[in-house]
Amino acid sequence: MGATAGNIANDELQSVGDAFRGAATDAADQAAEHAATVRRTVVKGGAQVVRGASRIVYSSSYVLSYAVVYAAVFAAHSLPKENPVMHGFRDGGRAAKKALKPEV
């Protein structure tokens, strides 16, 4: 019935070994979960950067084209209707439309 000192020491060492194995397994699991979380965050962040850059390019292009067209229309409307410049614009516009129409 008596427990020997050797058996008690072995049991205690076994308990310590089990605790270390459990801690190591938990640490490995947590490291894997953390790596997966970091991977998802990087992928999501990369997509947001691309989306933001696309938005900036689109907005810049929109503002530039609007400014150019608005300035051209404003300049065309500010010129008198009956002068050689306006006649040239009208004739050039007609010629461009005619060139774009497919011949039947």
C-alpha positions as CSV (number, residue, x, y, z in Angstrom):
1,M,0.0,0.0,0.0
2,G,2.9,2.3,0.4
3,A,3.9,4.5,-2.4
4,T,7.5,4.7,-3.0
5,A,9.4,7.9,-3.5
6,G,10.3,6.8,-7.0
7,N,6.7,6.3,-8.0
8,I,5.7,9.7,-6.6
9,A,8.6,11.4,-8.4
10,N,7.7,9.6,-11.7
11,D,4.1,10.7,-11.3
12,E,5.1,14.3,-10.7
13,L,7.5,14.3,-13.6
14,Q,4.8,12.8,-15.8
15,S,2.4,15.6,-14.7
16,V,5.0,18.2,-15.5
17,G,5.7,16.7,-18.9
18,D,2.0,16.6,-19.7
19,A,1.6,20.2,-18.7
20,F,4.5,21.2,-21.0
21,R,3.1,19.2,-23.9
22,G,-0.3,20.8,-23.4
23,A,1.2,24.3,-23.2
24,A,3.3,23.6,-26.4
25,T,0.3,22.4,-28.3
26,D,-1.8,25.4,-27.2
27,A,1.1,27.7,-28.2
28,A,1.3,26.1,-31.6
29,D,-2.5,26.3,-32.1
30,Q,-2.5,30.0,-31.1
31,A,0.5,30.7,-33.4
32,A,-1.4,29.1,-36.4
33,E,-4.6,31.0,-35.6
34,H,-2.6,34.3,-35.4
35,A,-0.8,33.6,-38.7
36,A,-4.2,33.0,-40.4
37,T,-5.6,36.2,-38.9
38,V,-2.6,38.2,-40.1
39,R,-2.9,36.6,-43.6
40,R,-6.6,37.6,-43.8
41,T,-5.8,41.1,-42.6
42,V,-3.1,41.6,-45.2
43,V,-5.3,40.4,-48.0
44,K,-8.2,42.6,-47.0
45,G,-5.8,45.6,-46.6
46,G,-4.4,45.1,-50.0
47,A,-7.8,45.0,-51.6
48,Q,-8.7,48.3,-49.8
49,V,-5.5,50.0,-51.1
50,V,-6.3,48.9,-54.7
51,R,-9.9,50.1,-54.3
52,G,-8.7,53.5,-52.9
53,A,-6.2,54.0,-55.7
54,S,-8.9,53.2,-58.3
55,R,-11.3,55.7,-56.6
56,I,-8.6,58.4,-56.8
57,V,-7.8,57.7,-60.4
58,Y,-11.5,57.7,-61.4
59,S,-12.2,61.0,-59.5
60,S,-9.1,62.7,-61.0
61,S,-10.1,61.7,-64.5
62,Y,-13.7,62.8,-64.0
63,V,-12.7,66.2,-62.7
64,L,-10.1,66.7,-65.5
65,S,-12.5,65.7,-68.3
66,Y,-15.3,67.8,-66.8
67,A,-13.1,70.9,-66.6
68,V,-11.9,70.5,-70.2
69,V,-15.3,70.0,-71.7
70,Y,-16.9,72.7,-69.5
71,A,-14.2,75.2,-70.5
72,A,-14.6,74.4,-74.2
73,V,-18.4,74.7,-74.1
74,F,-18.1,78.0,-72.2
75,A,-15.6,79.4,-74.7
76,A,-17.7,78.2,-77.7
77,H,-20.9,79.9,-76.2
78,S,-19.1,83.1,-75.5
79,L,-18.0,83.6,-79.1
80,P,-20.4,85.4,-81.5
81,K,-22.4,83.0,-83.7
82,E,-21.6,84.6,-87.1
83,N,-17.9,84.7,-87.5
84,P,-15.3,82.5,-89.3
85,V,-14.3,80.7,-86.1
86,M,-17.8,79.5,-85.4
87,H,-18.4,78.6,-89.1
88,G,-15.2,76.5,-89.0
89,F,-16.4,74.8,-85.8
90,R,-19.8,74.0,-87.3
91,D,-18.3,72.7,-90.6
92,G,-15.7,70.7,-88.8
93,G,-18.3,69.1,-86.5
94,R,-20.5,68.2,-89.5
95,A,-17.5,66.7,-91.3
96,A,-16.6,64.6,-88.2
97,K,-20.2,63.3,-87.8
98,K,-20.3,62.4,-91.5
99,A,-17.0,60.6,-91.3
100,L,-18.3,58.6,-88.3
101,K,-21.5,57.5,-90.0
102,P,-21.2,54.2,-91.8
103,E,-22.0,54.4,-95.5
104,V,-25.1,52.5,-96.5
